[in-house]
């Protein structure tokens, strides 16, 4: 178990990591989700011992390792920018952690073969890393981390340079691979979809601060605040500012039917819902309805992203199949009330709603 207790990191007067409490267990994928510069890599460097915190403690299995340098910790790290030993063969690169530990030849051969099979590296074991593609070199770095069986495995966007098919396969395999390893595994990503595929637990980060941590689906379905909801939405979260008074709620700008919402206390609120919950056409009698104006359509083949404007806001509607709409076209759209997240003036979620 890895614990961060009141950890913070300041550099030249700038806060990189705000005071953070986090407990990460073995046997499950621990995901750090946030946009670029949200603090994911900075947090991982503190976990590894590459950087020292300005305040707080790092504990591993109850032992304070805050002052222990990285070389005295059993840590494996894989970054988006792959790092290999250029003068060694792929086989020797993968085997290097086992050789350092003094493993016997039979163990080394077995573990190297297992990792090479998983990562499709069998035909390249006698080559040098510089003779491989970028994606293949990244697979070598991943294989080395797998065979090391470290106490702490840090994966910082490790699949970004892989081709689509292998990336999708590894997203499914990595949680299974590390489930029985006995390692604390931390995986950093900017992609909400990747966090959902990996499962486990997710910590959402924004500007060096953890906004929420818990089982991945729980954080996704029930974000505690607007920042978390926006961090865990791709395409971006659709938002609408509304005003409530005397049991009625209406948009602050423009026109829409919001009669399906539960009554809100008087004041300003923000409604949020994800792109796949905004639909074209007519919904139920309780659905929130909007007049949409098409800006553009992106067709991927299996899905269509329809960019629209409504009440001064820019939204995205995600639909299955091919749906081409001309720019400027008018659409009627709706969202069922159970899919609407409601946030108060401080950005905190209203607990009575349930968003899927």
VOBA-1610 file (N, C-alpha, C; in pm, whole numbers, padded with zeros to 5 digits, always signed):
BEGIN
Unk+00085-00120+00000Unk+00000+00000+00000Unk+00088+00125+00000Unk+00053+00221-00083Unk+00123+00348-00090Unk+00033+00457-00035Unk+00087+00537+00056Unk+00011+00647+00115Unk+00084+00779+00096Unk+00010+00878+00051Unk+00060+01015+00047Unk-00016+01093+00155Unk+00057+01146+00250Unk-00004+01215+00361Unk+00032+01363+00358Unk-00064+01443+00323Unk-00047+01589+00324Unk+00070+01632+00235Unk+00087+01562+00122Unk+00198+01588+00031Unk+00172+01717-00049Unk+00276+01799-00060Unk+00269+01915-00148Unk+00405+01934-00213Unk+00405+02007-00323Unk+00530+02033-00395Unk+00524+02173-00454Unk+00618+02256-00411Unk+00628+02393-00462Unk+00766+02412-00523Unk+00772+02479-00638Unk+00897+02506-00708Unk+00901+02654-00744Unk+01001+02723-00692Unk+01018+02867-00719Unk+00889+02945-00689Unk+00824+02910-00579Unk+00704+02980-00537Unk+00578+02937-00608Unk+00590+02844-00704Unk+00474+02797-00779Unk+00430+02660-00728Unk+00300+02644-00705Unk+00249+02517-00655Unk+00231+02418-00769Unk+00305+02307-00764Unk+00289+02199-00862Unk+00190+02095-00812Unk+00197+02065-00681Unk+00103+01972-00618Unk+00052+02037-00491Unk-00081+02053-00483Unk-00144+02106-00362Unk-00149+01995-00258Unk-00179+02031-00134Unk-00181+01932-00027Unk-00270+01814-00064Unk-00211+01695-00063Unk-00277+01576-00116Unk-00272+01462-00016Unk-00387+01399+00004Unk-00398+01275+00079Unk-00446+01168-00017Unk-00372+01057-00027Unk-00409+00953-00122Unk-00358+00819-00071Unk-00442+00717-00082Unk-00403+00581-00043Unk-00430+00488-00160Unk-00324+00422-00206Unk-00333+00336-00323Unk-00300+00192-00282Unk-00388+00100-00319Unk-00372-00040-00279Unk-00312-00124-00391Unk-00259-00238-00352Unk-00211-00337-00448Unk-00330-00406-00514Unk-00302-00472-00626Unk-00402-00559-00685Unk-00510-00491-00766Unk-00498-00359-00784Unk-00595-00290-00871Unk-00526-00176-00943Unk-00581-00139-01056Unk-00525-00029-01134Unk-00566+00103-01071Unk-00467+00185-01037Unk-00493+00318-00982Unk-00464+00420-01091Unk-00565+00489-01139Unk-00553+00578-01254Unk-00549+00724-01208Unk-00454+00799-01262Unk-00451+00944-01246Unk-00503+01005-01376Unk-00616+01072-01370Unk-00680+01127-01489Unk-00684+01279-01481Unk-00632+01343-01585Unk-00637+01488-01590Unk-00573+01539-01716Unk-00600+01664-01753Unk-00540+01720-01874Unk-00391+01743-01856Unk-00324+01777-01964Unk-00183+01811-01959Unk-00160+01924-01858Unk-00055+01911-01777Unk-00015+02008-01674Unk-00110+02009-01553Unk-00187+01903-01536Unk-00275+01896-01418Unk-00201+01846-01295Unk-00081+01789-01313Unk-00003+01744-01198Unk+00022+01595-01193Unk-00017+01519-01296Unk-00004+01374-01293Unk+00142+01330-01280Unk+00228+01381-01370Unk+00369+01341-01367Unk+00438+01391-01241Unk+00404+01511-01197Unk+00463+01563-01073Unk+00430+01474-00955Unk+00306+01426-00950Unk+00265+01338-00841Unk+00338+01204-00848Unk+00356+01151-00969Unk+00427+01024-00984Unk+00574+01037-00945Unk+00634+01149-00975Unk+00774+01171-00937Unk+00790+01175-00785Unk+00691+01228-00716Unk+00693+01226-00570Unk+00677+01084-00517Unk+00589+01006-00581Unk+00571+00867-00541Unk+00700+00786-00557Unk+00772+00814-00666Unk+00893+00737-00698Unk+01013+00779-00616Unk+01014+00901-00564Unk+01131+00953-00495Unk+01223+01032-00584Unk+01179+01061-00708Unk+01261+01143-00797Unk+01261+01288-00751Unk+01153+01332-00690Unk+01143+01466-00632Unk+01108+01453-00485Unk+01149+01552-00408Unk+01117+01555-00266Unk+01000+01651-00243Unk+00904+01611-00160Unk+00791+01701-00133Unk+00831+01821-00050Unk+00760+01930-00069Unk+00781+02048+00015Unk+00727+02022+00155Unk+00619+01948+00164Unk+00562+01909+00293Unk+00499+01772+00280Unk+00476+01705+00392Unk+00406+01578+00392Unk+00498+01458+00390Unk+00437+01339+00389Unk+00510+01214+00397Unk+00463+01116+00290Unk+00556+01032+00244Unk+00526+00920+00156Unk+00553+00792+00234Unk+00452+00706+00245Unk+00466+00581+00318Unk+00438+00464+00226Unk+00521+00359+00239Unk+00498+00236+00164Unk+00489+00122+00264Unk+00372+00056+00266Unk+00345-00049+00364Unk+00370+00000+00506Unk+00331+00125+00532Unk+00342+00182+00664Unk+00479+00238+00698Unk+00577+00221+00611Unk+00712+00270+00636Unk+00733+00404+00566Unk+00787+00501+00639Unk+00813+00633+00583Unk+00932+00626+00488Unk+00907+00650+00359Unk+01014+00646+00259Unk+01034+00784+00196Unk+00986+00888+00263Unk+00991+01022+00206Unk+01132+01062+00167Unk+01229+01031+00251Unk+01367+01072+00226Unk+01446+00968+00147Unk+01387+00852+00119Unk+01460+00747+00048Unk+01472+00781-00100Unk+01593+00777-00158Unk+01609+00806-00301Unk+01550+00694-00385Unk+01527+00722-00511Unk+01461+00626-00600Unk+01541+00498-00612Unk+01674+00504-00607Unk+01756+00384-00623Unk+01740+00286-00507Unk+01686+00334-00394Unk+01664+00246-00280Unk+01518+00201-00270Unk+01441+00231-00372Unk+01303+00185-00377Unk+01288+00090-00495Unk+01202-00007-00480Unk+01178-00104-00588Unk+01068-00050-00678Unk+01108+00036-00771Unk+01014+00109-00856Unk+01043+00080-01003Unk+00938+00059-01080Unk+00949+00048-01226Unk+00870+00163-01287Unk+00931+00228-01387Unk+00866+00344-01448Unk+00868+00331-01600Unk+00754+00361-01662Unk+00745+00366-01808Unk+00680+00497-01846Unk+00748+00573-01930Unk+00698+00704-01972Unk+00649+00697-02117Unk+00582+00803-02157Unk+00540+00814-02297Unk+00663+00815-02388Unk+00770+00881-02342Unk+00897+00882-02415Unk+00976+00759-02369Unk+00981+00657-02453Unk+01042+00530-02416Unk+01190+00548-02384Unk+01241+00468-02288Unk+01381+00471-02247Unk+01432+00328-02248Unk+01531+00300-02335Unk+01592+00168-02341Unk+01744+00183-02347Unk+01814+00071-02330Unk+01960+00069-02342Unk+01995+00041-02488Unk+02045+00141-02561Unk+02061+00126-02707Unk+02162+00021-02749Unk+02264-00007-02665Unk+02367-00102-02703Unk+02332-00246-02674Unk+02220-00270-02607Unk+02181-00405-02571Unk+02072-00455-02665Unk+02062-00585-02676Unk+01952-00643-02754Unk+01820-00624-02680Unk+01711-00644-02754Unk+01579-00638-02691Unk+01570-00739-02577Unk+01624-00859-02598Unk+01621-00963-02495Unk+01692-00914-02368Unk+01811-00856-02386Unk+01887-00811-02269Unk+01822-00691-02203Unk+01757-00604-02282Unk+01684-00491-02223Unk+01574-00541-02131Unk+01496-00638-02180Unk+01385-00690-02100Unk+01437-00762-01977Unk+01548-00835-01993Unk+01600-00917-01884Unk+01676-00837-01779Unk+01712-00712-01808Unk+01803-00638-01720Unk+01759-00631-01573Unk+01631-00607-01540Unk+01595-00604-01398Unk+01614-00739-01328Unk+01591-00847-01402Unk+01608-00980-01344Unk+01755-01011-01320Unk+01842-00967-01411Unk+01986-00987-01392Unk+02038-00910-01272Unk+01986-00789-01252Unk+02026-00709-01136Unk+01987-00779-01007Unk+01872-00847-01009Unk+01825-00920-00890Unk+01897-01052-00870Unk+01976-01096-00970Unk+02047-01222-00959Unk+01963-01343-00990Unk+01858-01328-01071Unk+01772-01440-01107Unk+01850-01542-01190Unk+01810-01668-01181Unk+01878-01773-01257Unk+01836-01767-01403Unk+01912-01834-01489Unk+01890-01828-01634Unk+01752-01879-01673Unk+01707-01986-01606Unk+01577-02042-01640Unk+01464-01944-01612Unk+01472-01877-01498Unk+01371-01777-01462Unk+01374-01660-01560Unk+01495-01616-01593Unk+01508-01503-01687Unk+01447-01540-01822Unk+01480-01659-01873Unk+01429-01701-02003Unk+01276-01710-02001Unk+01221-01766-01893Unk+01075-01782-01884Unk+01004-01647-01879Unk+01053-01557-01796Unk+00986-01428-01780Unk+01001-01340-01903Unk+01117-01346-01968Unk+01137-01268-02091Unk+01045-01320-02200Unk+01035-01452-02214Unk+00948-01510-02316Unk+00802-01473-02292Unk+00761-01474-02165Unk+00622-01440-02131Unk+00591-01295-02167Unk+00680-01204-02129Unk+00657-01062-02159Unk+00664-01035-02308Unk+00758-01102-02376Unk+00772-01081-02520Unk+00648-01129-02595Unk+00589-01241-02550Unk+00467-01291-02615Unk+00352-01194-02595Unk+00336-01143-02474Unk+00228-01050-02445Unk+00238-00925-02531Unk+00359-00876-02550Unk+00379-00748-02618Unk+00423-00764-02763Unk+00407-00885-02819Unk+00434-00911-02961Unk+00579-00875-02997Unk+00672-00914-02912Unk+00813-00881-02934Unk+00898-01002-02969Unk+00836-01120-02979Unk+00912-01242-03006Unk+01007-01234-03124Unk+00964-01180-03240Unk+01054-01178-03356Unk+01169-01077-03344Unk+01168-00993-03242Unk+01265-00884-03236Unk+01364-00897-03121Unk+01366-01011-03053Unk+01445-01023-02930Unk+01595-01004-02953Unk+01646-01036-03071Unk+01790-01023-03095Unk+01826-00889-03158Unk+01728-00805-03186Unk+01757-00675-03245Unk+01795-00574-03137Unk+01854-00462-03180Unk+01881-00350-03091Unk+01761-00255-03096Unk+01736-00182-02988Unk+01620-00093-02985Unk+01612+00005-03101Unk+01728+00056-03145Unk+01727+00155-03253Unk+01690+00095-03388Unk+01683-00038-03394Unk+01638-00104-03516Unk+01487-00125-03518Unk+01419-00078-03414Unk+01275-00096-03401Unk+01202+00036-03426Unk+01073+00026-03450Unk+00989+00146-03459Unk+00970+00205-03321Unk+00916+00326-03315Unk+00891+00389-03186Unk+00795+00308-03100Unk+00688+00257-03163Unk+00592+00177-03088Unk+00655+00049-03034Unk+00741-00014-03113Unk+00808-00136-03067Unk+00904-00107-02953Unk+00973+00006-02960Unk+01063+00044-02851Unk+00984+00067-02721Unk+00865+00125-02733Unk+00784+00144-02614Unk+00740+00010-02555Unk+00715-00087-02641Unk+00678-00219-02593Unk+00793-00285-02516Unk+00915-00257-02558Unk+01031-00309-02485Unk+01036-00250-02344Unk+01012-00120-02333Unk+01012-00057-02202Unk+00902-00114-02113Unk+00785-00140-02171Unk+00676-00200-02094Unk+00711-00342-02049Unk+00772-00418-02138Unk+00810-00556-02103Unk+00910-00557-01988Unk+01003-00463-01990Unk+01103-00456-01882Unk+01036-00426-01748Unk+00935-00338-01750Unk+00862-00307-01626Unk+00783-00428-01577Unk+00731-00506-01670Unk+00651-00623-01633Unk+00736-00727-01562Unk+00855-00758-01617Unk+00938-00864-01558Unk+01002-00819-01427Unk+01015-00691-01404Unk+01080-00644-01282Unk+00999-00679-01158Unk+00866-00684-01171Unk+00777-00714-01058Unk+00809-00623-00939Unk+00805-00495-00967Unk+00840-00395-00867Unk+00729-00377-00765Unk+00766-00320-00649Unk+00666-00287-00549Unk+00572-00178-00600Unk+00630-00084-00676Unk+00553+00028-00730Unk+00580+00039-00879Unk+00475+00033-00960Unk+00486+00045-01106Unk+00416+00173-01148Unk+00490+00262-01211Unk+00437+00392-01255Unk+00434+00395-01407Unk+00316+00410-01464Unk+00295+00408-01608Unk+00241+00545-01650Unk+00325+00626-01709Unk+00289+00764-01743Unk+00255+00771-01892Unk+00125+00758-01924Unk+00076+00757-02062Unk+00158+00660-02148Unk+00173+00534-02105Unk+00267+00443-02171Unk+00222+00393-02307Unk+00094+00405-02341Unk+00044+00348-02465Unk+00028+00452-02576Unk+00066+00575-02548Unk+00039+00684-02641Unk+00106+00664-02777Unk+00222+00598-02780Unk+00296+00583-02906Unk+00270+00450-02976Unk+00175+00372-02926Unk+00147+00244-02987Unk+00037+00256-03093Unk+00034+00161-03186Unk-00072+00164-03286Unk-00204+00129-03219Unk-00314+00166-03286Unk-00447+00159-03226Unk-00481+00019-03178Unk-00459-00082-03262Unk-00500-00218-03227Unk-00427-00267-03104Unk-00295-00250-03100Unk-00218-00296-02984Unk-00254-00216-02859Unk-00279-00087-02876Unk-00317-00005-02762Unk-00446-00055-02698Unk-00543-00088-02783Unk-00670-00138-02730Unk-00652-00273-02662Unk-00569-00359-02718Unk-00545-00490-02657Unk-00478-00475-02521Unk-00378-00387-02513Unk-00304-00372-02387Unk-00389-00305-02280Unk-00478-00217-02320Unk-00567-00157-02222Unk-00649-00265-02151Unk-00683-00369-02223Unk-00759-00477-02163Unk-00668-00570-02083Unk-00544-00590-02129Unk-00454-00688-02067Unk-00382-00635-01943Unk-00348-00507-01942Unk-00265-00454-01832Unk-00327-00475-01695Unk-00456-00444-01674Unk-00513-00469-01541Unk-00503-00615-01499Unk-00525-00708-01592Unk-00516-00850-01559Unk-00371-00887-01527Unk-00279-00832-01601Unk-00139-00866-01585Unk-00087-00827-01448Unk-00127-00708-01402Unk-00074-00659-01275Unk-00162-00698-01155Unk-00278-00758-01181Unk-00369-00790-01070Unk-00305-00885-00970Unk-00223-00980-01018Unk-00161-01078-00930Unk-00013-01052-00906Unk+00034-00934-00944Unk+00177-00905-00936Unk+00222-00865-00796Unk+00128-00823-00712Unk+00165-00772-00581Unk+00216-00629-00584Unk+00209-00565-00700Unk+00258-00427-00715Unk+00147-00327-00692Unk+00183-00209-00646Unk+00095-00093-00652Unk+00114-00032-00790Unk+00011-00030-00872Unk+00022+00016-01010Unk-00051+00149-01026Unk+00020+00248-01079Unk-00037+00381-01101Unk-00024+00413-01250Unk-00134+00450-01311Unk-00139+00473-01455Unk-00192+00614-01480Unk-00114+00697-01548Unk-00156+00834-01577Unk-00207+00845-01720Unk-00317+00917-01737Unk-00375+00935-01870Unk-00451+01067-01877Unk-00461+01119-01999Unk-00544+01237-02024Unk-00682+01197-02076Unk-00704+01068-02102Unk-00824+01022-02172Unk-00925+00958-02077Unk-01043+01019-02060Unk-01147+00957-01978Unk-01184+00817-02023Unk-01190+00795-02155Unk-01224+00663-02206Unk-01123+00557-02164Unk-00996+00594-02159Unk-00894+00500-02117Unk-00910+00465-01969Unk-00941+00565-01887Unk-00965+00538-01745Unk-01079+00440-01727Unk-01186+00456-01803Unk-01301+00365-01793Unk-01264+00224-01836Unk-01183+00211-01940Unk-01142+00078-01986Unk-01053+00009-01885Unk-00968+00085-01817Unk-00875+00026-01720Unk-00946-00014-01592Unk-01054+00055-01558Unk-01130+00021-01438Unk-01055+00058-01311Unk-01063-00027-01209Unk-00994+00001-01085Unk-01046+00125-01015Unk-00954+00209-00970Unk-00989+00335-00905Unk-00926+00450-00982Unk-00992+00565-00977Unk-00944+00682-01050Unk-00940+00804-00959Unk-00828+00877-00970Unk-00816+01009-00907Unk-00816+01112-01018Unk-00910+01206-01013Unk-00914+01314-01111Unk-00831+01430-01058Unk-00751+01490-01148Unk-00662+01599-01110Unk-00692+01724-01190Unk-00677+01838-01123Unk-00691+01967-01189Unk-00601+02067-01118Unk-00509+02127-01192Unk-00420+02231-01140Unk-00348+02185-01012Unk-00295+02063-01017Unk-00216+02013-00906Unk-00295+01966-00786Unk-00426+01952-00802Unk-00512+01914-00689Unk-00597+01794-00729Unk-00606+01695-00640Unk-00696+01582-00661Unk-00837+01626-00624Unk-00927+01619-00720Unk-01064+01665-00695Unk-01154+01554-00644Unk-01121+01427-00679Unk-01202+01314-00632Unk-01124+01186-00654Unk-01144+01088-00567Unk-01078+00958-00581Unk-01173+00849-00536Unk-01184+00744-00614Unk-01270+00633-00578Unk-01281+00535-00692Unk-01368+00433-00680Unk-01389+00341-00791Unk-01421+00418-00919Unk-01359+00377-01028Unk-01366+00455-01152Unk-01508+00484-01196Unk-01594+00383-01198Unk-01731+00406-01242Unk-01806+00499-01147Unk-01775+00493-01018Unk-01841+00581-00921Unk-01803+00726-00946Unk-01675+00751-00970Unk-01630+00888-00998Unk-01691+00939-01128Unk-01699+00851-01228Unk-01757+00890-01357Unk-01906+00921-01345Unk-01978+00835-01276Unk-02124+00850-01270Unk-02168+00954-01168Unk-02091+00972-01062Unk-02133+01062-00955Unk-02020+01157-00916Unk-01979+01244-01008Unk-01875+01341-00973Unk-01924+01434-00862Unk-01835+01466-00772Unk-01872+01548-00657Unk-01873+01696-00687Unk-01812+01735-00798Unk-01811+01877-00833Unk-01799+01893-00984Unk-01815+02016-01028Unk-01816+02046-01172Unk-01681+02020-01236Unk-01572+02048-01163Unk-01438+02026-01218Unk-01417+01877-01246Unk-01457+01792-01154Unk-01443+01648-01174Unk-01527+01601-01292Unk-01651+01649-01300Unk-01738+01610-01411Unk-01678+01650-01545Unk-01620+01770-01553Unk-01559+01816-01677Unk-01432+01737-01709Unk-01354+01705-01607Unk-01231+01627-01627Unk-01263+01488-01681Unk-01375+01431-01636Unk-01412+01294-01673Unk-01514+01293-01786Unk-01506+01386-01878Unk-01597+01391-01992Unk-01520+01417-02121Unk-01538+01331-02217Unk-01480+01346-02350Unk-01575+01284-02451Unk-01635+01367-02539Unk-01620+01510-02562Unk-01647+01593-02436Unk-01611+01723-02441Unk-01628+01807-02322Unk-01771+01806-02270Unk-01784+01824-02140Unk-01914+01828-02075Unk-01997+01944-02130Unk-02120+01915-02167Unk-02213+02021-02206Unk-02267+02088-02080Unk-02262+02221-02076Unk-02304+02294-01957Unk-02404+02404-01992Unk-02496+02429-01900Unk-02596+02534-01918Unk-02617+02604-01784Unk-02597+02735-01783Unk-02621+02814-01662Unk-02769+02847-01653Unk-02826+02822-01535Unk-02969+02845-01516Unk-02991+02923-01387Unk-03114+02974-01374Unk-03154+03049-01255Unk-03283+02986-01201Unk-03291+02971-01071Unk-03410+02914-01008Unk-03474+03017-00916Unk-03608+03022-00920Unk-03682+03113-00833Unk-03825+03062-00818Unk-03872+03053-00696Unk-04011+03015-00666Unk-04049+02882-00731Unk-03956+02787-00730Unk-03985+02655-00783Unk-03972+02640-00932Unk-03938+02747-01004Unk-03919+02742-01149Unk-03771+02760-01183Unk-03729+02696-01292Unk-03590+02706-01337Unk-03589+02738-01485Unk-03505+02835-01524Unk-03495+02871-01665Unk-03351+02912-01696Unk-03310+02904-01825Unk-03174+02941-01864Unk-03148+03089-01839Unk-03026+03120-01801Unk-02989+03260-01783Unk-02986+03333-01917Unk-02956+03258-02025Unk-02956+03316-02160Unk-03035+03224-02252Unk-03121+03281-02333Unk-03192+03202-02432Unk-03317+03136-02378Unk-03360+03034-02452Unk-03488+02970-02423Unk-03471+02819-02424Unk-03537+02752-02332Unk-03539+02607-02326Unk-03648+02564-02231Unk-03696+02440-02248Unk-03796+02385-02157Unk-03726+02298-02054Unk-03730+02340-01928Unk-03662+02269-01821Unk-03762+02217-01717Unk-03884+02196-01758Unk-03989+02161-01663Unk-03967+02024-01600Unk-03885+01939-01662Unk-03862+01807-01608Unk-03766+01803-01491Unk-03697+01915-01464Unk-03604+01920-01352Unk-03677+01921-01219Unk-03616+01861-01118Unk-03669+01876-00984Unk-03653+02021-00940Unk-03742+02072-00857Unk-03731+02212-00812Unk-03597+02235-00741Unk-03537+02349-00771Unk-03410+02388-00710Unk-03432+02507-00616Unk-03351+02518-00512Unk-03358+02640-00430Unk-03326+02763-00514Unk-03376+02876-00472Unk-03353+03000-00546Unk-03203+03027-00560Unk-03166+03073-00680Unk-03026+03108-00702Unk-02976+03063-00837Unk-02844+03078-00858Unk-02779+03041-00984Unk-02724+02899-00974Unk-02741+02822-01083Unk-02698+02684-01089Unk-02635+02655-01225Unk-02562+02545-01233Unk-02508+02499-01361Unk-02554+02356-01384Unk-02613+02332-01501Unk-02650+02197-01541Unk-02540+02140-01630Unk-02513+02013-01613Unk-02412+01946-01696Unk-02462+01811-01743Unk-02430+01776-01866Unk-02465+01644-01918Unk-02368+01610-02030Unk-02347+01481-02049Unk-02246+01436-02144Unk-02304+01429-02286Unk-02212+01427-02383Unk-02251+01439-02524Unk-02345+01328-02569Unk-02326+01206-02517Unk-02411+01095-02564Unk-02550+01099-02503Unk-02574+01189-02407Unk-02708+01204-02350Unk-02789+01314-02419Unk-02724+01394-02501Unk-02796+01495-02581Unk-02841+01427-02710Unk-02970+01422-02733Unk-03025+01349-02848Unk-03107+01443-02936Unk-03113+01411-03064Unk-03197+01487-03156Unk-03338+01428-03157Unk-03438+01514-03172Unk-03575+01469-03179Unk-03652+01501-03052Unk-03752+01418-03022Unk-03837+01441-02905Unk-03814+01332-02802Unk-03809+01372-02676Unk-03791+01278-02568Unk-03923+01254-02497Unk-03912+01214-02370Unk-04032+01190-02290Unk-04097+01323-02252Unk-04211+01315-02186Unk-04281+01437-02143Unk-04199+01517-02043Unk-04107+01451-01973Unk-04027+01520-01871Unk-03892+01565-01924Unk-03859+01537-02050Unk-03727+01569-02104Unk-03704+01720-02111Unk-03578+01760-02092Unk-03538+01899-02115Unk-03520+01914-02265Unk-03581+02016-02323Unk-03576+02031-02469Unk-03507+02161-02506Unk-03437+02159-02621Unk-03357+02273-02664Unk-03369+02292-02815Unk-03354+02417-02859Unk-03342+02447-03001Unk-03193+02458-03032Unk-03146+02370-03119Unk-03003+02362-03149Unk-02974+02416-03288Unk-02858+02479-03303Unk-02812+02523-03435Unk-02680+02455-03465Unk-02674+02384-03577Unk-02556+02305-03611Unk-02440+02396-03654Unk-02324+02368-03598Unk-02201+02437-03638Unk-02124+02351-03737Unk-02106+02223-03704Unk-02034+02131-03792Unk-02065+01987-03752Unk-02031+01895-03842Unk-02050+01752-03815Unk-01919+01680-03839Unk-01882+01593-03745Unk-01765+01507-03761Unk-01813+01363-03767Unk-01785+01295-03876Unk-01832+01157-03894Unk-01712+01063-03888Unk-01714+00970-03794Unk-01605+00873-03781Unk-01639+00740-03846Unk-01762+00721-03884Unk-01807+00595-03942Unk-01905+00527-03849Unk-01858+00492-03729Unk-01947+00430-03632Unk-02021+00533-03548Unk-01966+00656-03541Unk-02025+00762-03460Unk-02020+00894-03535Unk-02106+00987-03493Unk-02104+01122-03547Unk-02104+01221-03432Unk-02015+01318-03439Unk-02009+01425-03341Unk-02070+01550-03404Unk-02183+01592-03351Unk-02252+01709-03406Unk-02227+01827-03312Unk-02155+01927-03361Unk-02125+02047-03282Unk-02238+02147-03303Unk-02294+02195-03193Unk-02410+02284-03201Unk-02391+02400-03105Unk-02473+02503-03124Unk-02481+02613-03028Unk-02625+02622-02978Unk-02639+02660-02852Unk-02770+02678-02790Unk-02754+02773-02672Unk-02839+02873-02666Unk-02837+02969-02555Unk-02698+03026-02530Unk-02624+03050-02637Unk-02490+03108-02625Unk-02382+03010-02586Unk-02418+02883-02569Unk-02320+02780-02532Unk-02286+02694-02653Unk-02164+02642-02654Unk-02120+02548-02759Unk-02128+02406-02701Unk-02206+02319-02762Unk-02224+02183-02714Unk-02184+02083-02821Unk-02170+01957-02778Unk-02145+01845-02870Unk-02251+01739-02846Unk-02306+01686-02955Unk-02401+01575-02949Unk-02335+01454-03014Unk-02324+01344-02941Unk-02264+01221-02992Unk-02374+01123-03027Unk-02378+01082-03154Unk-02482+00989-03198Unk-02417+00870-03268Unk-02483+00755-03263Unk-02435+00635-03329Unk-02467+00641-03478Unk-02373+00595-03562Unk-02396+00590-03705Unk-02357+00720-03775Unk-02396+00729-03900Unk-02361+00844-03984Unk-02478+00942-03985Unk-02452+01063-03936Unk-02555+01167-03933Unk-02490+01299-03975Unk-02509+01336-04099Unk-02451+01460-04150Unk-02556+01570-04148Unk-02524+01681-04082Unk-02613+01796-04077Unk-02539+01918-04131Unk-02603+01993-04218Unk-02540+02110-04278Unk-02520+02219-04173Unk-02408+02292-04178Unk-02388+02405-04087Unk-02505+02504-04097Unk-02553+02546-03983Unk-02665+02638-03977Unk-02800+02572-03967Unk-02804+02438-03983Unk-02932+02367-03974Unk-02987+02374-03832Unk-03118+02379-03822Unk-03186+02384-03692Unk-03230+02244-03653Unk-03204+02209-03527Unk-03244+02079-03474Unk-03317+02098-03342Unk-03404+02006-03312Unk-03463+02001-03180Unk-03389+01891-03103Unk-03344+01925-02983Unk-03270+01828-02903Unk-03329+01813-02765Unk-03293+01703-02699Unk-03346+01680-02565Unk-03247+01602-02480Unk-03262+01613-02350Unk-03188+01534-02251Unk-03288+01489-02146Unk-03289+01358-02115Unk-03375+01310-02010Unk-03322+01356-01874Unk-03410+01394-01781Unk-03365+01456-01657Unk-03273+01368-01571Unk-03284+01235-01582Unk-03198+01150-01500Unk-03052+01157-01541Unk-03025+01214-01659Unk-02888+01225-01707Unk-02828+01363-01679Unk-02901+01449-01611Unk-02854+01586-01587Unk-02787+01594-01450Unk-02666+01648-01448Unk-02594+01676-01324Unk-02616+01823-01288Unk-02638+01849-01162Unk-02669+01985-01116Unk-02563+02031-01017Unk-02510+02151-01038Unk-02403+02203-00954Unk-02442+02342-00903Unk-02407+02369-00778Unk-02443+02498-00719Unk-02341+02605-00760Unk-02355+02722-00701Unk-02269+02835-00738Unk-02123+02813-00709Unk-02090+02721-00615Unk-01952+02687-00584Unk-01901+02568-00665Unk-01985+02519-00755Unk-01945+02406-00838Unk-01962+02271-00773Unk-02031+02265-00657Unk-02051+02138-00589Unk-02178+02070-00640Unk-02173+01938-00649Unk-02286+01863-00705Unk-02402+01858-00607Unk-02522+01865-00663Unk-02643+01844-00585Unk-02665+01695-00574Unk-02680+01644-00453Unk-02677+01501-00429Unk-02801+01427-00477Unk-02915+01497-00496Unk-03034+01418-00529Unk-03039+01373-00674Unk-02955+01429-00757Unk-02961+01387-00896Unk-02879+01260-00915Unk-02909+01187-01021Unk-02833+01067-01056Unk-02802+01073-01205Unk-02675+01083-01237Unk-02634+01087-01378Unk-02569+00955-01414Unk-02602+00902-01532Unk-02543+00774-01576Unk-02427+00803-01670
//
